[in-house]
Amino acid sequence: MQILTDYQGRQIRLTTERLAHILEHPEMATMEAAICTALQQPQVVRRSRTDSNVYLYYQHQAETMVGAKWLCVVVKLLPDDAFVITAYLTDKLKQGEPQWPKP
């Protein structure tokens, strides 16, 4: 298990099982370092519309196996725990309450 730090200094768990699940997708196989960077230096952070404890950290990746995409790292932030749920590449940011940059 890795303990990562986000842009606000919060510690976020990335379990070995979650990382393995993320990296088994061919387009994500080389994205482990980018996941850490997206948490530390996101370009956009939004709160999920369906779960107020879930945050979507986005960082644009100019070059991936499938071209230029947004990397989205999905994190569950609870009062006494924070952990990565998943990460994926996407063309479009999901709707949600803006958290960063501050509106």
C-alpha positions in Angstrom: 0.0 0.0 0.0 1.2 3.5 -0.8 0.3 6.7 1.1 0.0 9.6 -1.4 -0.4 13.3 -0.6 -2.8 15.5 -2.4 -2.6 19.2 -3.3 -4.1 20.1 0.1 -1.6 17.9 2.1 -4.2 15.2 2.8 -2.9 11.6 3.0 -4.6 9.3 0.5 -4.2 5.5 0.5 -3.6 3.6 -2.7 -3.9 -0.1 -2.0 -1.9 -2.7 -3.9 -5.2 -4.3 -5.0 -6.6 -0.9 -6.4 -3.3 -0.1 -8.1 -3.2 -3.6 -9.7 -6.8 -3.2 -10.9 -6.1 0.2 -12.4 -2.9 -0.9 -14.1 -4.4 -4.0 -15.7 -6.1 -1.8 -18.2 -3.7 -1.5 -21.1 -4.1 2.3 -21.5 -3.2 2.7 -17.8 -0.2 0.4 -17.6 2.3 3.2 -17.6 0.3 5.8 -15.6 1.3 5.0 -12.0 3.5 8.1 -11.6 0.9 10.2 -13.3 -1.7 9.2 -10.7 0.6 10.5 -7.9 1.1 13.8 -9.9 -2.6 14.2 -10.6 -3.3 14.1 -6.8 -0.4 16.5 -6.0 -0.9 19.0 -8.9 -4.4 18.6 -10.3 -5.7 21.1 -12.9 -9.3 20.5 -11.9 -10.9 18.9 -8.9 -14.7 18.3 -8.7 -17.0 16.8 -6.1 -19.1 14.0 -7.4 -22.7 14.7 -8.1 -23.8 11.3 -6.9 -21.6 10.9 -3.7 -20.5 14.0 -1.8 -17.6 12.1 -0.3 -16.1 11.4 -3.7 -13.7 13.8 -5.5 -12.5 13.7 -9.1 -8.9 14.9 -9.5 -8.1 15.7 -13.2 -4.8 16.4 -14.9 -4.4 16.6 -18.7 -2.0 14.2 -20.2 -0.7 15.4 -23.6 0.7 11.9 -24.5 -0.8 8.6 -23.5 -1.1 5.3 -25.3 -4.5 6.5 -26.6 -3.6 10.1 -27.4 -4.2 13.3 -25.4 -6.6 12.6 -22.5 -7.6 13.7 -19.1 -6.4 11.5 -16.3 -9.1 11.2 -13.6 -8.2 9.9 -10.2 -11.3 9.1 -8.1 -10.9 9.5 -4.4 -13.2 8.9 -1.4 -12.6 11.4 1.3 -14.0 10.5 4.7 -13.5 12.2 8.0 -11.0 9.6 9.2 -9.8 8.0 5.9 -9.1 8.8 2.3 -8.4 6.3 -0.5 -8.2 6.0 -4.3 -11.2 4.2 -5.7 -10.0 4.1 -9.3 -8.3 6.1 -12.1 -9.0 6.3 -15.8 -8.4 8.3 -19.0 -11.2 10.3 -20.5 -11.9 12.9 -23.1 -14.4 14.8 -21.0 -14.6 16.1 -17.4 -17.6 14.9 -15.5 -20.0 17.5 -14.0 -19.7 18.2 -10.3 -19.1 20.9 -7.8 -15.8 22.7 -8.5 -13.3 22.4 -5.7 -10.1 23.5 -7.5 -9.3 25.9 -8.8 -11.5 27.8 -6.4 -14.5 29.2 -8.2 
